[in-house]
Amino acid sequence: DRVVIDDWLPPAEIDALRDIARRGAAAADAAAAAGGPTIIDINSGFVMAPGARLVNLYQAKSKRKPFGGEDYELYRSVIRRLKAEVEAAFPRASALYFTAPTFLTRLSGENATWEASEPHDEYYQWHVDRENTPHYEFSGLL
């Protein structure tokens, strides 16, 4: 089953999430500039881009923290509201427990010649979550 909800988040929250993704993706290795999706797991701090090494935002040498309290609160709020939407849309999901990771994906359009080298590098592809990742029951995409 699939549910699509248009205009679910207000534009200000979308802009704030995009800014969080931009700041998280900035920690990726320089190879990330080659293009493709950069995945940011805010919970663990891990950031990965195609062709780049795995880095951790929270173990970076920089003294500046990538996110503030408002960022974490917004992310937590969106995840909780998304969980509630899934539970409402799918009654059998009334007691969902999130597993890690929850993440943001940022696409860089800076390199128009970039091509995916494997399916997981593509932004989107048709798939069944349960077959792709066996421990997934439901997924929510914004």
Kinemage of the C-alpha trace (Angstrom):
@kinemage 1
@onewidth
@group {chain A} dominant
@subgroup {mainchain}
@vectorlist {calphas} color= white
{ca asp a 1} P 0.000 0.000 0.000
{ca arg a 2} L 1.037 3.578 -0.567
{ca val a 3} L -0.209 6.940 0.704
{ca val a 4} L 0.726 10.327 -0.738
{ca ile a 5} L -0.001 13.538 1.170
{ca asp a 6} L 0.631 16.807 -0.635
{ca asp a 7} L 1.821 19.889 1.249
{ca trp a 8} L 2.346 17.909 4.444
{ca leu a 9} L 5.054 20.167 5.863
{ca pro a 10} L 4.904 23.959 5.898
{ca pro a 11} L 7.442 25.674 3.609
{ca ala a 12} L 9.400 27.087 6.578
{ca glu a 13} L 10.007 23.572 7.929
{ca ile a 14} L 11.020 22.320 4.491
{ca asp a 15} L 13.517 25.167 4.199
{ca ala a 16} L 14.890 24.402 7.673
{ca leu a 17} L 15.297 20.687 6.844
{ca arg a 18} L 17.049 21.608 3.587
{ca asp a 19} L 19.438 23.802 5.568
{ca ile a 20} L 20.123 20.953 8.020
{ca ala a 21} L 20.859 18.666 5.053
{ca arg a 22} L 23.141 21.289 3.484
{ca arg a 23} L 25.143 21.719 6.691
{ca gly a 24} L 25.383 17.963 7.239
{ca ala a 25} L 26.436 17.289 3.657
{ca ala a 26} L 29.183 19.894 3.969
{ca ala a 27} L 31.041 17.441 6.217
{ca ala a 28} L 31.299 14.873 3.419
{ca asp a 29} L 34.627 14.261 1.783
{ca ala a 30} L 35.557 16.523 -1.146
{ca ala a 31} L 34.757 13.613 -3.473
{ca ala a 32} L 31.086 14.309 -2.748
{ca ala a 33} L 31.327 17.286 -5.084
{ca ala a 34} L 31.468 14.765 -7.931
{ca gly a 35} L 27.681 14.484 -7.594
{ca gly a 36} L 24.997 12.119 -6.446
{ca pro a 37} L 23.158 11.754 -3.160
{ca thr a 38} L 24.795 12.481 0.179
{ca ile a 39} L 23.177 10.680 3.113
{ca ile a 40} L 23.208 12.323 6.532
{ca asp a 41} L 22.226 10.285 9.602
{ca ile a 42} L 21.645 12.971 12.214
{ca asn a 43} L 21.320 10.443 15.046
{ca ser a 44} L 24.732 8.835 14.601
{ca gly a 45} L 26.431 11.724 12.798
{ca phe a 46} L 27.539 9.597 9.865
{ca val a 47} L 27.654 11.204 6.432
{ca met a 48} L 28.310 9.341 3.177
{ca ala a 49} L 28.468 10.454 -0.432
{ca pro a 50} L 29.192 8.402 -3.569
{ca gly a 51} L 32.938 8.099 -3.970
{ca ala a 52} L 33.585 9.624 -0.562
{ca arg a 53} L 34.762 8.126 2.683
{ca leu a 54} L 32.377 7.779 5.624
{ca val a 55} L 32.784 10.690 8.034
{ca asn a 56} L 31.216 11.481 11.392
{ca leu a 57} L 29.916 14.978 12.034
{ca tyr a 58} L 30.258 14.596 15.768
{ca gln a 59} L 33.883 13.473 15.672
{ca ala a 60} L 35.060 16.207 13.306
{ca lys a 61} L 38.047 18.324 14.291
{ca ser a 62} L 35.970 21.475 14.022
{ca lys a 63} L 34.897 22.969 17.355
{ca arg a 64} L 31.717 24.229 15.731
{ca lys a 65} L 28.722 21.949 16.166
{ca pro a 66} L 26.869 21.296 12.889
{ca phe a 67} L 23.392 21.495 14.453
{ca gly a 68} L 21.745 23.344 17.301
{ca gly a 69} L 18.888 22.528 19.626
{ca glu a 70} L 16.276 23.944 17.264
{ca asp a 71} L 17.566 21.701 14.468
{ca tyr a 72} L 17.281 18.564 16.582
{ca glu a 73} L 13.842 19.578 17.841
{ca leu a 74} L 12.550 20.161 14.303
{ca tyr a 75} L 13.971 16.845 13.087
{ca arg a 76} L 12.493 15.000 16.076
{ca ser a 77} L 9.126 16.698 15.558
{ca val a 78} L 8.996 15.811 11.854
{ca ile a 79} L 9.944 12.187 12.557
{ca arg a 80} L 7.249 11.889 15.242
{ca arg a 81} L 4.584 13.442 13.013
{ca leu a 82} L 5.619 11.165 10.152
{ca lys a 83} L 5.310 8.172 12.481
{ca ala a 84} L 1.799 9.308 13.458
{ca glu a 85} L 0.817 9.640 9.779
{ca val a 86} L 2.017 6.108 9.010
{ca glu a 87} L 0.179 4.727 12.044
{ca ala a 88} L -3.033 6.520 11.001
{ca ala a 89} L -2.785 5.410 7.376
{ca phe a 90} L -1.947 1.795 8.228
{ca pro a 91} L -3.897 0.610 11.300
{ca arg a 92} L -1.722 -2.485 11.649
{ca ala a 93} L 1.153 -0.072 12.342
{ca ser a 94} L -0.359 1.172 15.596
{ca ala a 95} L 2.779 0.429 17.608
{ca leu a 96} L 5.643 1.439 15.355
{ca tyr a 97} L 9.155 1.552 16.689
{ca phe a 98} L 11.754 3.371 14.684
{ca thr a 99} L 14.964 1.643 13.833
{ca ala a 100} L 18.113 3.410 12.814
{ca pro a 101} L 18.860 5.067 10.617
{ca thr a 102} L 16.528 7.925 10.017
{ca phe a 103} L 18.300 10.168 7.573
{ca leu a 104} L 18.273 13.066 5.172
{ca thr a 105} L 19.476 12.715 1.607
{ca arg a 106} L 20.821 15.718 -0.256
{ca leu a 107} L 21.338 15.702 -4.011
{ca ser a 108} L 24.031 17.885 -5.470
{ca gly a 109} L 23.219 19.189 -8.915
{ca glu a 110} L 26.661 20.695 -9.346
{ca asn a 111} L 27.875 17.952 -11.688
{ca ala a 112} L 25.413 17.400 -14.519
{ca thr a 113} L 27.483 14.508 -15.930
{ca trp a 114} L 27.341 12.383 -12.756
{ca glu a 115} L 25.813 8.912 -13.191
{ca ala a 116} L 24.970 6.352 -10.541
{ca ser a 117} L 27.432 3.468 -10.344
{ca glu a 118} L 25.074 1.246 -8.335
{ca pro a 119} L 21.333 1.274 -7.531
{ca his a 120} L 21.853 2.721 -4.028
{ca asp a 121} L 23.478 5.798 -5.606
{ca glu a 122} L 20.249 6.668 -7.405
{ca tyr a 123} L 17.929 9.157 -5.765
{ca tyr a 124} L 14.872 7.025 -6.368
{ca gln a 125} L 14.121 3.690 -7.885
{ca trp a 126} L 11.032 1.515 -7.779
{ca his a 127} L 11.397 -1.072 -5.048
{ca val a 128} L 9.605 -2.870 -2.244
{ca asp a 129} L 11.197 -1.860 1.059
{ca arg a 130} L 10.626 -5.261 2.628
{ca glu a 131} L 12.489 -6.972 -0.230
{ca asn a 132} L 15.214 -4.321 -0.434
{ca thr a 133} L 15.843 -4.122 3.325
{ca pro a 134} L 14.230 -7.079 5.156
{ca his a 135} L 13.807 -5.355 8.529
{ca tyr a 136} L 11.732 -2.504 7.032
{ca glu a 137} L 7.989 -2.780 7.531
{ca phe a 138} L 7.128 0.794 6.594
{ca ser a 139} L 9.023 3.774 5.313
{ca gly a 140} L 8.162 7.446 5.158
{ca leu a 141} L 9.629 9.790 2.570
{ca leu a 142} L 9.340 13.552 2.468
